Amino acid sequence: MSLFEKKQQISRSEFRESLRKSSSSVPGGGIYSKEDRVKIEKELFPENRYRGYISKKELGKCIQGLGHEKYLAKTEKEKIRVDRQIRYLKKIGGI
């Protein structure tokens, strides 16, 4: 089930809770622990930029920014880490 299936935007607390409860598997391989999933939310959606709500459009922009970060990554390990984040966010966001 997608986060934005019924709403255009969700509150930050709903987003964090859905990350905690979501599946730990990443499409294409990999696993994120509960701590890693919450860490993703804190790193990619800082409170000073994304106030109380996160919309599907903002999630798409974040994924697009990660794509640029992946392009600029110097090592293969960095590229894999960023690609895994992109795949996971696409899965939970329904993009």
ABEGO torsion letter per residue (X at the ends): XBAAAABABBBAAAAAAAAAABBABBBGEEBBBAAAAAAAAAAABBAAABBABBBAAAAAAAAAAAAAAAAABABAAAAAAAAAAAAAAAAAAGX
